[in-house]
Amino acid sequence: MVILQEWSDFRYLRSSDGKKMEKIILSSRFWDTVKEIIIGVEPLYVVLRKVDMDKCPQMPYLRHLLITAREEVNKAFKDDFKAKHYLLFIDHRIEVYMDQDIYNASKFIFSVI
């Protein structure tokens, strides 16, 4: 984006904020952080895609999908500190939402069908 001719013609680039933004976008630290975010979010994206499928009800399998996503995040990060935020998010979802009566009812209903 910032290496295109249209970008250099953009008047915002001449301001100090534009120069700061360009410096950030061109820095390797920024792209390393983006890569880490993608690695952490990808297993959750897979869960959302599977739950959103119209082929069969996915609610009974949601706990399993979240636990699998948790394991994938744990494997993806060598550093536990970086994985901690993603794991806390997933654990919170499992604890708060999977222990509700509505989840247990859907699990029971779909196991009978």
N, C-alpha and C positions, 0 to 999 in steps of 0.2 A: 504494500500500500504506500509506504513512505518513499519508495524508490521510483515510483511512477512520475512521469512528467506532470500529470494533473495535480499531484500532491505538491510539487514545487511551485506550481502556479497558484495554489490556494493561499489566500491572504492570511488565514489564521496561522499559517506556518511562520510568518514573520514575527509574531508576538512571542513573548517569553514563554507563555503556556504552551504554545505550539512547538517550540523548540524543546521544552521539557518532555512533552509527549513523544516527540520523535526520538529523543534520546532513550526514553524508557522502552519504546517499541523495538529499537535497534539493539538493545542490550541483551546479552545472552542470559543474564539472570532472570529477566522477564520471561523468556521462552522456557527456561528450566522450570520456573514456577507453573507456567501453563501446562507443561508436560506432566508435572506432579498432580495437578488438579485433574487432568484428564485420566490419569492412571487411577486416582481415587474415586472418581465419579463413574467410570465406565461400568463397574459391576452393578451399581445402582441403576444405571441406564438399562442394562440388560434385564433387571428385575421389572422395571417399568414397561419395557417392551413385551415381556412375557405376560404380565398381568393385563395388559391392554389387548391381548389377542381375543378375538371373538370366537375362536374355535371351541373352546371349552372353558368352564369357570375355573379361574386360577386362585380364588380366595383360599381354598383349602391348602394350597401349596405355597402360599405366601411366606409363611414362617420358614419353610425349607429354602425358598429362594433367597430370603434375607440372610439366613445363616450361611448359605453358599456365597453370597456376595460378601459377607463378613470375612470368610476364609480367603476369598480372592484378594480383598483389600489387604489383609494381613500378609499374604504371600507377596503382593506387589511391592510393598514398602519394606526395605531392609531396616529402616529406622523406625522404631516403635513410636517415637514422638510424632512423626509425620502421619502415621496411620491412626494415631489416637483420636483425632477429631472425627475422622470418618467412622471409626469403630464406635465411638460414643453416640453418634447420630443413628447408626444402625441398631445398636443395643437399645437406645431409647424407643425406637419404633417397635422393636420386638416386645419390649416390656410393657409399653403403654397400650399398644393396639392389639397385640396378639393374645393378651390375657382378658380381653373383653368377651362378654357373653355372645355378642353378635358374631364374632369370629368363630367361636366354638360351635354356635348353631349352624353356621354355614359349613363348617367342617363335617358336622353330623349329617346335615341334609344332603350334601353332595356325596357322602360315602354311601348313603342308602340308595341313591339313584343309580 
